[in-house]
């Protein structure tokens, strides 16, 4: 099964970083967040990737074209016919990576539509290139297969962004709750799709995946919800990138499910 990674957006809420590179190339512990996400998939045997590039996509292309140089020591003899020798192996030698230019301004549904030739006729997964989780990809795949529907979405109950204040009928504060877990479920990405999903993605360059396409699938009762109770953290802001780096540097990164 292929994993399709949405990596083409502008990342406007992280201008401190995304003015210079696409958000999925922002680093956590010296590696792009995209790499961390791919390592999560690879830990469950998914090593065939299609990356939907767009904004500053040339940086994603360069990273994978020169992956060995970015991740291994090497010796180069400079001259007219430069000789290059890499030292040691990297653990991603069995990965297959397709980088597809899906357009600068294309929205998420359109990006998935544009990579249809690379997954034609196959069940495939899709997720956002900036959200990390300790999700059990194997269990998600089994959940999707057991329901026999066209699509599955992964849902989580995130922590509130704000601490809450409880007030009684006399306008007296009864307690403070520091960023409690929300009762409602939200989308965490990590979709599983059957090929029939492309029927809902025609002429969708200006359409968000979670708007018309998934709404139509839900209306037809063709969208299952896999509930993930573990760790999930999007990297939407610079503050969240700092948080993820602190977890990694402190050895407490829950998404590191690989050895």
C-alpha positions as CSV (number, residue, x, y, z in Angstrom):
1,X,0.0,0.0,0.0
2,X,1.3,3.5,-0.9
3,X,1.2,6.4,1.5
4,X,0.4,9.7,-0.1
5,X,1.8,12.7,1.9
6,X,0.3,16.2,1.4
7,X,3.3,18.5,1.4
8,X,2.5,21.4,-0.9
9,X,0.8,24.1,1.2
10,X,2.1,27.5,2.1
11,X,2.2,27.1,5.8
12,X,1.3,30.7,6.4
13,X,1.0,30.3,10.2
14,X,4.7,29.3,10.4
15,X,6.2,32.2,8.5
16,X,9.3,32.1,10.7
17,X,10.2,28.9,9.0
18,X,8.1,28.6,5.8
19,X,9.4,31.8,4.3
20,X,12.5,29.7,3.4
21,X,11.2,26.1,3.0
22,X,8.0,24.1,2.8
23,X,6.6,23.3,6.2
24,X,7.1,19.5,5.9
25,X,10.9,20.3,5.5
26,X,11.0,22.1,8.9
27,X,13.3,20.1,11.1
28,X,12.8,18.2,14.3
29,X,16.0,16.9,15.8
30,X,17.9,17.7,12.6
31,X,15.5,15.8,10.3
32,X,12.5,17.1,8.3
33,X,9.1,16.5,10.0
34,X,8.3,14.7,6.7
35,X,11.1,12.2,7.5
36,X,9.6,11.5,10.9
37,X,6.2,10.9,9.4
38,X,7.6,8.5,6.8
39,X,9.5,6.6,9.5
40,X,6.2,6.0,11.3
41,X,4.7,4.5,8.2
42,X,7.9,2.4,7.5
43,X,7.7,1.0,11.0
44,X,4.5,-0.7,9.9
45,X,5.9,-1.9,6.6
46,X,4.6,1.0,4.4
47,X,7.7,2.1,2.5
48,X,6.2,3.2,-0.9
49,X,5.5,7.0,-0.7
50,X,4.0,9.6,-3.0
51,X,4.7,13.1,-1.9
52,X,2.4,15.9,-3.2
53,X,4.8,18.8,-3.6
54,X,3.8,22.4,-4.4
55,X,5.2,25.5,-2.5
56,X,9.0,25.3,-2.7
57,X,8.7,21.7,-3.8
58,X,12.2,21.9,-5.4
59,X,13.6,21.6,-1.8
60,X,11.8,18.3,-1.3
61,X,13.0,17.0,-4.7
62,X,16.6,18.0,-3.8
63,X,16.4,16.3,-0.4
64,X,15.4,12.9,-1.8
65,X,17.6,13.1,-4.9
66,X,20.6,13.6,-2.6
67,X,19.3,11.6,0.3
68,X,22.5,9.7,0.8
69,X,24.5,12.9,0.9
70,X,22.1,14.4,3.5
71,X,22.2,11.3,5.7
72,X,25.7,9.7,5.3
73,X,29.3,10.7,5.5
74,X,31.0,10.8,2.1
75,X,34.3,11.5,0.4
76,X,34.5,13.4,-2.8
77,X,37.4,13.9,-5.1
78,X,37.0,17.2,-6.8
79,X,37.8,17.6,-10.5
80,X,36.4,17.3,-13.9
81,X,35.0,13.8,-13.2
82,X,34.3,14.0,-9.5
83,X,34.5,10.7,-7.6
84,X,32.0,10.2,-4.8
85,X,32.2,7.5,-2.1
86,X,29.6,7.1,0.6
87,X,30.5,5.6,4.0
88,X,28.1,3.2,5.7
89,X,24.4,2.5,5.0
90,X,21.2,4.4,5.9
91,X,18.2,2.5,7.2
92,X,15.9,3.9,4.4
93,X,17.5,2.0,1.5
94,X,14.3,0.1,0.8
95,X,12.0,3.2,0.5
96,X,10.4,4.1,-2.8
97,X,9.7,7.8,-3.0
98,X,7.7,9.6,-5.8
99,X,7.8,13.4,-5.6
100,X,4.9,14.8,-7.7
101,X,4.5,18.5,-8.5
102,X,0.8,19.1,-7.7
103,X,0.8,22.8,-8.2
104,X,1.5,26.0,-6.2
105,X,-2.1,26.9,-5.3
106,X,-3.8,23.6,-5.5
107,X,-5.9,22.6,-2.5
108,X,-5.8,19.2,-0.8
109,X,-8.5,17.4,-2.8
110,X,-6.9,18.6,-6.0
111,X,-3.5,17.4,-4.9
112,X,-4.8,13.9,-4.2
113,X,-6.6,13.9,-7.6
114,X,-3.4,14.8,-9.4
115,X,-1.5,11.7,-8.1
116,X,-4.1,9.2,-9.3
117,X,-1.7,7.8,-11.9
118,X,0.7,6.8,-9.2
119,X,-1.9,4.8,-7.2
120,X,-4.3,3.8,-10.0
121,X,-6.4,0.7,-9.0
122,X,-4.9,0.4,-5.5
123,X,-6.1,1.0,-2.0
124,X,-3.9,3.8,-0.6
125,X,-3.4,6.0,2.4
126,X,-3.3,9.8,2.6
127,X,-2.2,12.1,5.4
128,X,-0.9,15.6,6.0
129,X,2.9,16.1,5.8
130,X,3.1,18.0,9.2
131,X,1.1,15.9,11.7
132,X,2.8,13.3,13.9
133,X,1.2,10.5,15.9
134,X,2.0,7.2,17.5
135,X,-0.8,5.7,15.4
136,X,-0.9,1.9,14.8
137,X,-0.9,2.0,11.0
138,X,-1.4,-1.8,10.9
139,X,-4.5,-1.6,13.1
140,X,-5.9,1.3,11.0
141,X,-5.5,-0.7,7.8
142,X,-7.3,-3.7,9.4
143,X,-10.1,-1.5,10.6
144,X,-10.6,-0.1,7.1
145,X,-10.6,-3.5,5.5
146,X,-13.1,-4.9,8.1
147,X,-15.7,-2.1,7.3
148,X,-15.7,-2.6,3.5
149,X,-16.3,1.1,2.8
150,X,-14.7,3.5,0.3
151,X,-12.9,5.5,2.9
152,X,-11.7,5.8,6.5
153,X,-10.7,8.9,8.5
154,X,-8.6,8.8,11.7
155,X,-10.1,10.9,14.5
156,X,-8.6,12.1,17.8
157,X,-9.7,14.0,20.9
158,X,-7.1,16.8,21.2
159,X,-6.3,18.8,24.3
160,X,-7.9,22.2,24.5
161,X,-5.6,25.0,23.4
162,X,-6.7,27.0,26.5
163,X,-7.1,26.3,30.2
164,X,-10.8,26.3,31.1
165,X,-12.6,28.1,34.0
166,X,-15.8,26.6,35.5
167,X,-18.2,29.2,36.9
168,X,-21.4,28.4,38.9
169,X,-24.8,30.1,38.8
170,X,-23.6,32.8,41.3
171,X,-20.8,33.7,38.9
172,X,-18.2,32.2,41.3
173,X,-15.3,30.3,40.0
174,X,-15.4,26.7,41.1
175,X,-12.2,25.3,39.5
176,X,-9.6,25.7,36.8
177,X,-8.9,23.0,34.3
178,X,-5.5,23.2,32.6
179,X,-6.0,22.4,28.9
180,X,-8.3,19.4,29.4
181,X,-9.0,16.8,26.7
182,X,-11.9,17.8,24.5
183,X,-15.0,15.6,24.3
184,X,-15.4,16.1,20.5
185,X,-13.4,14.2,17.9
186,X,-11.4,16.0,15.2
187,X,-9.7,14.8,12.0
188,X,-6.1,13.7,12.4
189,X,-5.6,12.8,8.7
190,X,-4.3,9.3,8.2
191,X,-7.0,8.4,5.7
192,X,-7.4,5.0,3.9
193,X,-9.0,5.2,0.5
194,X,-10.3,2.8,-2.1
195,X,-9.7,3.7,-5.8
196,X,-13.4,4.7,-6.0
197,X,-12.6,7.8,-4.0
198,X,-11.3,9.5,-7.1
199,X,-14.9,9.7,-8.4
200,X,-15.4,12.3,-5.7
201,X,-12.3,14.3,-6.6
202,X,-12.9,15.4,-10.2
203,X,-11.9,19.0,-11.1
204,X,-11.1,19.6,-7.4
205,X,-8.0,21.9,-7.6
206,X,-9.9,24.5,-5.6
207,X,-11.5,22.1,-3.1
208,X,-10.4,21.0,0.4
209,X,-10.3,17.2,0.9
210,X,-12.3,17.5,4.1
211,X,-15.1,19.6,2.6
212,X,-17.1,18.4,-0.4
213,X,-15.4,15.1,-1.1
214,X,-15.5,13.7,2.5
215,X,-18.9,15.3,3.2
216,X,-20.3,13.4,0.1
217,X,-18.7,10.1,1.3
218,X,-20.2,10.6,4.8
219,X,-23.6,11.4,3.3
220,X,-23.5,8.1,1.4
221,X,-22.3,6.3,4.6
222,X,-19.1,5.4,2.9
223,X,-16.7,7.0,5.5
224,X,-15.7,5.1,8.6
225,X,-14.0,6.8,11.6
226,X,-11.0,5.1,13.2
227,X,-10.6,6.5,16.8
228,X,-7.0,7.0,17.8
229,X,-6.6,7.4,21.6
230,X,-2.8,8.0,21.6
231,X,-0.5,10.8,20.8
232,X,-1.2,13.3,18.0
233,X,0.3,16.7,17.4
234,X,0.1,18.8,14.3
235,X,2.8,21.3,13.6
236,X,0.8,24.3,12.6
237,X,2.8,27.0,14.4
238,X,6.3,27.8,15.3
239,X,5.5,27.2,18.9
240,X,4.4,23.7,18.1
241,X,7.6,23.1,16.2
242,X,9.5,24.1,19.3
243,X,7.4,21.7,21.4
244,X,8.1,18.8,19.1
245,X,11.8,19.6,19.1
246,X,11.8,19.7,22.9
247,X,10.1,16.2,23.0
248,X,12.7,14.8,20.6
249,X,15.7,16.3,22.3
250,X,14.4,15.1,25.7
251,X,13.9,11.6,24.5
252,X,10.2,11.7,25.0
253,X,8.9,11.7,21.4
254,X,5.8,9.5,21.5
255,X,5.7,9.3,17.7
256,X,9.1,7.5,17.5
257,X,7.7,4.0,17.1
258,X,10.8,2.8,15.1
259,X,14.0,1.4,16.5
